[in-house]
Amino acid sequence: MEQFNYMKLTLGEKFALLRKQESKTLEEVAAHLKMKVDTYLKLEEDFTYPTDQQITKLGRLYGLRYDQVIAFGET
């Protein structure tokens, strides 16, 4: 019997990894999404769930499509 030992990343974890990978600050990403840093940080910490529009805007910042943001880090 094959056992899989992996965990999927939350959207907040994906947002944080993308930001760090692209060397962006919290302030830069929050400004791009037109929100306060505190509000954006809640997305990264999984206290709030992003809207489809926020995911799309975040993807544009990193040159990714919506589905690529959702799939980020899953391979």
VENFENWO-V182906 format. One line per field, one symbol per residue. psi: psi as a letter, one per 30 degrees, with the letter a starting at -180 (. if undefined). burial: I if it has 24 or more other ideal C-beta (glycine too) atoms within 12 Angstrom, else O. A space follows every 10 residues. Layout:
psi = ???
burial = ???
This chain:
psi = kkkkilkkkl eeeeeeeeee eghlleeeee eefhlleeee eeeeggflkl leeeeeeeee eghllefeee fkgf.
burial = OOOOOOOOOO IIOIIIOIIO OOOOOIOOII OIIOIOOOOI OOIIOOOOOI OOOIIOIIIO IIOOOOOOIO OIOOO
